[in-house]
């Protein structure tokens, strides 16, 4: 009987600690949101313009995390855990980083967030209009293939730097980037 009291206290302490962990929200991607995650490691994205010039990006890194802690402040108190998906594309002279994530501290924690850092794109940071502004999808035919879930990129600013090459791009929810328009208005279309 005297051994039951310490065991009961130990069980109570473990149960309280477990409940605290369970009270932390875990934000996950929906199946619909996962449709944006189109790339595979080592995949090549080839684009050509009307003059026959080529542009090739390779997927060099993918990080999928389903337990990314989100802290309330510098005390490192975890307020939520969330999923994130980070993809890096590289060409000989360019790089694109796509980061999709959930964020508890935002005013809509159920909405997927994203950031795209594209060093040679106008403004360097772009958003996908369908995610950012709930814009409708468009249809676009590129090299004989029709894409039905296409959205334009929206630059964060009109900033053009000495290294800026591209003005805008189009992204298909199931295929990724399908067209890039450079600053001269030349279209670079995806080739399969």
GUSEDREN-811398 format. One record per atom (N, C-alpha, C): residue in one letter; x, y, z. Coordinates in steps of 0.02 Angstrom, whole numbers, padded with zeros to 5 digits, always signed. Layout:
# residues N
AXYZ;...
//
This chain:
# residues 192
X+00041-00060+00000;X+00000+00000+00000;X+00043+00063+00000;X+00099+00063+00038;X+00140+00123+00041;X+00175+00135-00026;X+00181+00085-00071;X+00212+00094-00136;X+00162+00123-00187;X+00098+00117-00172;X+00048+00142-00219;X+00046+00218-00223;X+00057+00252-00168;X+00055+00325-00167;X+00109+00355-00213;X+00173+00335-00210;X+00223+00363-00256;X+00207+00346-00329;X+00181+00287-00342;X+00163+00268-00410;X+00106+00311-00435;X+00056+00324-00393;X-00001+00366-00412;X+00022+00437-00428;X+00068+00463-00387;X+00095+00531-00399;X+00134+00533-00464;X+00175+00482-00476;X+00213+00479-00538;X+00167+00476-00599;X+00115+00437-00596;X+00067+00432-00652;X+00032+00499-00662;X+00014+00533-00608;X-00018+00598-00613;X+00028+00650-00645;X+00092+00650-00626;X+00141+00696-00656;X+00150+00682-00731;X+00156+00620-00750;X+00164+00603-00820;X+00102+00623-00859;X+00044+00610-00831;X-00019+00628-00865;X-00024+00703-00875;X-00004+00742-00825;X-00007+00815-00832;X+00041+00839-00886;X+00101+00813-00887;X+00150+00834-00937;X+00126+00815-01007;X+00098+00756-01015;X+00073+00734-01080;X+00016+00779-01103;X-00028+00799-01057;X-00084+00843-01076;X-00058+00910-01101;X-00006+00937-01069;X+00023+01000-01091;X+00049+00994-01163;X+00083+00940-01178;X+00108+00929-01245;X+00050+00924-01295;X-00003+00889-01275;X-00060+00881-01320;X-00099+00945-01331;X-00091+00994-01287;X-00127+01057-01296;X-00093+01103-01346;X-00033+01087-01367;X+00002+01128-01417;X-00025+01110-01486;X-00052+01158-01522;X-00079+01144-01588;X-00025+01118-01636;X-00044+01071-01677;X+00000+01044-01729;X-00034+01060-01796;X-00005+01107-01834;X-00034+01130-01897;X-00007+01088-01954;X-00050+01055-01991;X-00029+01011-02045;X-00059+01034-02111;X-00025+01015-02165;X-00049+01030-02232;X-00108+00985-02249;X-00156+01012-02285;X-00212+00972-02311;X-00189+00937-02375;X-00227+00889-02397;X-00211+00855-02460;X-00213+00905-02518;X-00259+00953-02516;X-00263+01004-02568;X-00201+01048-02569;X-00176+01066-02510;X-00115+01108-02506;X-00054+01070-02530;X-00051+01005-02518;X+00006+00965-02539;X+00012+00960-02615;X-00040+00978-02652;X-00037+00977-02725;X+00014+01028-02751;X+00032+01077-02711;X+00081+01128-02732;X+00152+01100-02730;X+00163+01045-02696;X+00230+01016-02687;X+00244+00968-02745;X+00270+00995-02799;X+00274+00958-02861;X+00342+00931-02878;X+00394+00953-02845;X+00462+00937-02867;X+00492+00875-02833;X+00537+00843-02868;X+00574+00787-02842;X+00649+00803-02844;X+00685+00777-02796;X+00757+00791-02792;X+00792+00767-02856;X+00835+00809-02884;X+00870+00794-02945;X+00832+00808-03009;X+00769+00825-03003;X+00728+00840-03062;X+00755+00901-03098;X+00751+00900-03165;X+00773+00958-03205;X+00712+00991-03236;X+00710+01056-03232;X+00659+01096-03265;X+00693+01131-03323;X+00671+01114-03384;X+00702+01142-03443;X+00654+01192-03476;X+00680+01250-03493;X+00642+01302-03526;X+00678+01322-03590;X+00639+01339-03642;X+00668+01364-03704;X+00630+01426-03727;X+00665+01472-03760;X+00632+01529-03790;X+00623+01515-03865;X+00592+01562-03901;X+00579+01552-03973;X+00643+01550-04014;X+00698+01577-03989;X+00761+01575-04025;X+00799+01509-04014;X+00772+01465-03971;X+00803+01401-03957;X+00852+01402-03899;X+00859+01459-03865;X+00903+01462-03806;X+00872+01422-03749;X+00914+01391-03709;X+00891+01348-03654;X+00907+01378-03586;X+00866+01361-03539;X+00875+01379-03469;X+00857+01316-03430;X+00901+01293-03386;X+00890+01231-03349;X+00899+01244-03274;X+00847+01225-03236;X+00851+01226-03163;X+00850+01154-03138;X+00888+01140-03086;X+00888+01073-03056;X+00866+01079-02983;X+00825+01033-02962;X+00804+01030-02891;X+00862+01002-02852;X+00892+01043-02810;X+00952+01022-02773;X+00938+01003-02701;X+00881+01024-02674;X+00868+01010-02604;X+00793+01014-02590;X+00768+00967-02551;X+00699+00968-02527;X+00702+00951-02453;X+00670+00992-02412;X+00665+00979-02340;X+00592+00981-02322;X+00566+00925-02300;X+00497+00921-02277;X+00499+00908-02202;X+00470+00954-02164;X+00471+00948-02091;X+00399+00947-02066;X+00383+00896-02025;X+00316+00896-01996;X+00316+00913-01922;X+00373+00936-01897;X+00377+00956-01827;X+00423+01016-01821;X+00401+01072-01849;X+00439+01135-01844;X+00409+01175-01787;X+00446+01186-01732;X+00418+01223-01676;X+00410+01298-01692;X+00357+01326-01667;X+00346+01398-01673;X+00345+01427-01603;X+00386+01477-01592;X+00394+01505-01525;X+00355+01569-01517;X+00333+01582-01455;X+00294+01642-01441;X+00338+01704-01438;X+00400+01696-01415;X+00447+01752-01409;X+00517+01724-01399;X+00561+01765-01373;X+00630+01743-01363;X+00640+01697-01303;X+00587+01682-01266;X+00592+01635-01211;X+00590+01562-01236;X+00580+01554-01301;X+00576+01488-01333;X+00520+01445-01305;X+00465+01478-01288;X+00405+01441-01268;X+00369+01421-01332;X+00360+01356-01341;X+00327+01331-01402;X+00252+01343-01398;X+00224+01378-01449;X+00152+01389-01451;X+00118+01343-01501;X+00157+01314-01546;X+00129+01268-01595;X+00187+01232-01631;X+00169+01178-01663;X+00215+01146-01710;X+00181+01145-01778;X+00219+01148-01830;X+00188+01151-01895;X+00231+01117-01948;X+00198+01102-02004;X+00233+01072-02060;X+00262+01127-02104;X+00316+01110-02138;X+00346+01156-02186;X+00376+01115-02243;X+00382+01147-02300;X+00408+01115-02361;X+00452+01165-02396;X+00516+01149-02402;X+00566+01194-02429;X+00601+01161-02489;X+00600+01195-02546;X+00629+01168-02608;X+00679+01219-02635;X+00737+01195-02658;X+00786+01239-02689;X+00798+01217-02761;X+00793+01265-02807;X+00806+01254-02878;X+00867+01296-02896;X+00913+01267-02935;X+00973+01303-02955;X+00984+01296-03029;X+01008+01351-03059;X+01033+01349-03128;X+01106+01371-03124;X+01137+01378-03182;X+01208+01399-03182;X+01216+01469-03154;X+01165+01512-03161;X+01171+01582-03141;X+01114+01607-03097;X+01074+01561-03070;X+01014+01583-03034;X+00995+01532-02981;X+00953+01553-02934;X+00925+01507-02885;X+00855+01529-02866;X+00813+01480-02850;X+00745+01492-02828;X+00735+01450-02765;X+00708+01481-02712;X+00693+01445-02650;X+00618+01453-02638;X+00582+01397-02635;X+00510+01397-02620;X+00501+01371-02550;X+00464+01407-02509;X+00453+01387-02439;X+00379+01392-02425;X+00347+01334-02414;X+00276+01330-02396;X+00273+01311-02322;X+00228+01343-02285;X+00226+01330-02212;X+00159+01350-02183;X+00147+01326-02122;X+00089+01347-02082;X+00116+01391-02026;X+00075+01438-02003;X+00098+01484-01951;X+00042+01497-01901;X+00054+01478-01839;X+00004+01485-01787;X-00009+01558-01769;X+00044+01599-01768;X+00036+01669-01745;X+00000+01713-01796;X-00013+01688-01856;X-00049+01729-01905;X-00123+01732-01886;X-00160+01776-01918;X-00230+01783-01903;X-00272+01725-01932;X-00243+01683-01974;X-00277+01625-02001;X-00229+01565-02002;X-00221+01531-01945;X-00171+01477-01941;X-00187+01417-01986;X-00248+01411-02011;X-00265+01356-02055;X-00243+01367-02127;X-00227+01429-02144;X-00207+01445-02213;X-00132+01431-02223;X-00117+01399-02279;X-00047+01388-02296;X-00015+01454-02317;X+00045+01466-02293;X+00084+01525-02311;X+00140+01503-02358;X+00170+01551-02391;X+00227+01534-02433;X+00270+01595-02447;X+00332+01582-02461;X+00380+01634-02481;X+00422+01604-02537;X+00433+01643-02589;X+00477+01621-02643;X+00531+01674-02651;X+00593+01654-02640;X+00651+01697-02650;X+00681+01678-02717;X+00680+01724-02765;X+00706+01712-02832;X+00753+01769-02847;X+00817+01756-02842;X+00867+01810-02843;X+00865+01852-02907;X+00847+01824-02965;X+00849+01863-03027;X+00779+01885-03049;X+00729+01877-03007;X+00660+01898-03024;X+00649+01970-02999;X+00606+02006-03034;X+00587+02074-03012;X+00564+02071-02939;X+00594+02113-02898;X+00577+02116-02827;X+00610+02063-02784;X+00638+02013-02813;X+00672+01957-02781;X+00627+01911-02739;X+00572+01936-02713;X+00524+01894-02677;X+00458+01896-02715;X+00431+01837-02728;X+00367+01834-02763;X+00319+01789-02725;X+00255+01798-02738;X+00202+01756-02709;X+00162+01726-02766;X+00128+01672-02753;X+00083+01642-02801;X+00013+01670-02789;X-00016+01701-02841;X-00079+01737-02833;X-00136+01693-02807;X-00138+01630-02827;X-00192+01585-02804;X-00189+01573-02729;X-00129+01571-02701;X-00122+01561-02628;X-00128+01628-02591;X-00093+01678-02615;X-00089+01742-02580;X-00155+01780-02581;X-00187+01782-02639;X-00247+01824-02648;X-00310+01784-02662;X-00308+01718-02654;X-00364+01675-02673;X-00387+01686-02744;X-00341+01703-02788;X-00357+01714-02859;X-00377+01648-02891;X-00419+01652-02941;X-00441+01593-02978;X-00383+01566-03020;X-00385+01501-03032;X-00336+01471-03077;X-00352+01489-03149;X-00300+01491-03190;X-00307+01502-03262;X-00286+01438-03298;X-00300+01437-03362;X-00279+01382-03405;X-00227+01410-03453;X-00175+01370-03466;X-00121+01393-03510;X-00094+01332-03547;X-00085+01340-03613;X-00055+01286-03653;X+00016+01305-03669;X+00062+01260-03650;X+00134+01270-03660;X+00160+01210-03698;X+00189+01222-03757;X+00217+01169-03798;X+00170+01109-03807;X+00107+01124-03821;X+00057+01073-03835;X+00025+01041-03774;X+00047+01059-03715;X+00019+01030-03654;X-00022+01083-03618;X-00085+01066-03602;X-00130+01114-03569;X-00128+01104-03494;X-00112+01158-03459;X-00111+01159-03386;X-00174+01195-03362;X-00209+01168-03314;X-00274+01197-03294;X-00274+01231-03225;X-00219+01224-03188;X-00216+01256-03122;X-00157+01304-03119;X-00159+01353-03163;X-00103+01400-03171;X-00117+01465-03134;X-00065+01490-03102;X-00069+01555-03067;X-00006+01595-03081;X-00013+01661-03088;X+00047+01702-03098;X+00083+01715-03033;X+00146+01733-03039;X+00183+01757-02980;X+00170+01831-02972;X+00169+01853-02911;X+00159+01924-02895;X+00221+01948-02858;X+00258+01996-02887;X+00319+02020-02854;X+00303+02060-02791;X+00349+02056-02743;X+00341+02094-02681;X+00351+02169-02692;X+00389+02185-02744;X+00402+02255-02760;X+00419+02261-02834;X+00426+02321-02858;X+00445+02332-02928;X+00521+02340-02934;X+00557+02322-02882;X+00629+02331-02881;X+00665+02292-02936;X+00704+02328-02975;X+00746+02298-03026;X+00818+02314-03009;X+00859+02262-03002;X+00928+02270-02983;X+00973+02253-03042;X+01037+02266-03038;X+01081+02250-03095;X+01079+02177-03115;X+01063+02132-03069;X+01061+02060-03083;X+00991+02035-03101;X+00941+02078-03101;X+00873+02058-03118;X+00867+02039-03191;X+00840+01980-03205;X+00831+01956-03274;X+00758+01946-03292;X+00717+01927-03243;X+00648+01905-03257;X+00596+01952-03228;X+00541+01958-03265;X+00487+02003-03247;X+00431+01967-03210;X+00413+01908-03234;X+00359+01869-03203;X+00364+01797-03224;X+00324+01755-03191;X+00324+01683-03207;X+00254+01656-03195;X+00242+01596-03221;X+00178+01561-03210;X+00193+01493-03180;X+00152+01475-03131;X+00162+01414-03092;X+00098+01373-03096;X+00105+01309-03113;X+00047+01264-03113;X+00049+01224-03049;X-00010+01217-03017;X-00013+01183-02953;X+00013+01111-02957;X+00005+01078-03013;X+00027+01009-03018;X+00094+01000-03052;X+00121+01052-03083;X+00183+01044-03122;X+00239+01091-03102;X+00224+01142-03063;X+00275+01191-03044;X+00280+01247-03095;X+00339+01277-03101;X+00347+01332-03148;X+00342+01306-03220;X+00301+01340-03260;X+00291+01318-03330;X+00312+01372-03380;X+00316+01435-03358;X+00337+01489-03404;X+00369+01545-03364;X+00422+01572-03393;X+00458+01629-03364;X+00462+01683-03418;X+00445+01745-03400;X+00449+01802-03446;X+00507+01846-03423;X+00555+01858-03468;X+00612+01899-03448;X+00595+01974-03454;X+00642+02017-03434;X+00630+02089-03435;X+00619+02117-03505;X+00642+02081-03557;X+00631+02103-03626;X+00566+02077-03656;X+00526+02042-03614;X+00463+02015-03637;X+00469+01947-03672;X+00528+01919-03673;X+00539+01853-03704;X+00513+01798-03659;X+00473+01752-03688;X+00444+01697-03651;X+00489+01636-03653;X+00503+01608-03594;X+00540+01546-03587;X+00491+01493-03565;X+00474+01445-03608;X+00422+01396-03595;X+00452+01329-03575;X+00419+01297-03528;X+00442+01232-03503;X+00438+01179-03557;X+00490+01139-03561;X+00495+01083-03608;X+00498+01019-03567;X+00457+00971-03586;X+00458+00908-03549;X+00505+00858-03580;
//
